Amino acid sequence: MNRKRRMIIQMANGGKEEMQGYIEYLELEMGGVKTYMHAFVVQIVPYQLLLGRLWQKGVKLGKIEQVDRSMEVEISDSGGEGK
């Protein structure tokens, strides 16, 4: 984790938090599909991992909302091999 670059980021919940560091080209595997992302690390958040819009667009993520309010997610393209 690179701790040299420090900044304040606005979180998905609207709050602001000082970033502790970032990880470039973090490998993330879901359903057998490997993808790579830049991860921004913060101390206090209400979630363990938030996959941003850029990642979702890169993997061509599709969402199907069910009647019971559950959701199916499909990844149709891994977005390349990282770096």
VMD Tcl script that draws the C-alpha trace (Angstrom):
set ca {
  {0.00 0.00 0.00}
  {1.32 3.41 -0.96}
  {0.96 5.79 2.01}
  {2.81 8.75 0.44}
  {-0.17 10.36 -1.28}
  {-2.61 11.80 1.29}
  {-5.98 13.26 0.44}
  {-9.55 13.66 1.64}
  {-12.13 11.73 -0.35}
  {-15.91 11.95 -0.39}
  {-17.43 8.61 0.48}
  {-20.45 6.94 -1.15}
  {-22.48 7.76 1.98}
  {-21.74 11.50 1.56}
  {-19.19 11.71 4.40}
  {-15.57 12.75 4.03}
  {-12.60 10.69 5.20}
  {-8.83 11.02 5.03}
  {-7.41 8.34 2.77}
  {-4.84 6.12 4.51}
  {-3.24 5.04 1.24}
  {-3.98 3.33 -2.05}
  {-3.18 0.10 -3.83}
  {-2.61 0.13 -7.58}
  {-3.71 -2.82 -9.74}
  {-5.27 -4.80 -6.91}
  {-6.34 -8.18 -8.28}
  {-9.99 -8.94 -7.62}
  {-11.55 -12.28 -8.58}
  {-15.33 -12.76 -8.72}
  {-16.98 -15.86 -10.09}
  {-13.74 -16.99 -11.70}
  {-13.22 -13.65 -13.50}
  {-10.02 -11.78 -12.59}
  {-10.11 -8.00 -12.72}
  {-7.77 -5.26 -11.56}
  {-8.63 -2.04 -9.80}
  {-7.10 0.81 -7.86}
  {-8.20 0.55 -4.22}
  {-8.39 3.57 -1.94}
  {-7.98 2.65 1.72}
  {-9.84 4.53 4.45}
  {-10.16 3.83 8.17}
  {-13.87 4.24 9.00}
  {-16.53 3.08 6.51}
  {-19.85 1.21 6.77}
  {-18.74 -1.41 4.19}
  {-15.76 -3.66 3.52}
  {-15.43 -3.06 -0.22}
  {-17.09 -0.58 -2.55}
  {-16.69 -1.24 -6.26}
  {-16.94 2.10 -8.03}
  {-18.58 3.09 -11.28}
  {-15.32 2.93 -13.26}
  {-14.80 -0.70 -12.25}
  {-18.43 -1.53 -13.05}
  {-18.14 0.02 -16.52}
  {-14.80 -1.71 -17.16}
  {-16.25 -5.18 -16.54}
  {-19.56 -4.38 -18.28}
  {-21.47 -5.17 -15.09}
  {-25.17 -5.90 -15.54}
  {-27.76 -5.87 -12.76}
  {-31.11 -7.67 -12.68}
  {-33.38 -6.63 -9.82}
  {-35.74 -9.36 -8.61}
  {-39.29 -8.96 -7.26}
  {-38.07 -9.97 -3.77}
  {-35.64 -6.99 -3.87}
  {-32.60 -9.22 -4.34}
  {-30.25 -8.57 -7.23}
  {-28.36 -10.74 -9.70}
  {-25.09 -9.39 -11.06}
  {-23.38 -10.45 -14.28}
  {-19.86 -9.59 -15.43}
  {-19.49 -10.01 -19.18}
  {-15.93 -8.77 -19.75}
  {-12.91 -8.81 -17.42}
  {-11.67 -5.51 -18.85}
  {-8.26 -6.83 -19.88}
  {-5.34 -8.24 -18.01}
  {-4.55 -5.35 -15.67}
  {-1.46 -3.23 -16.23}
}
mol new
graphics top color blue
foreach p $ca { graphics top sphere $p radius 0.5 }
foreach p [lrange $ca 0 end-1] q [lrange $ca 1 end] { graphics top cylinder $p $q radius 0.2 }
display resetview
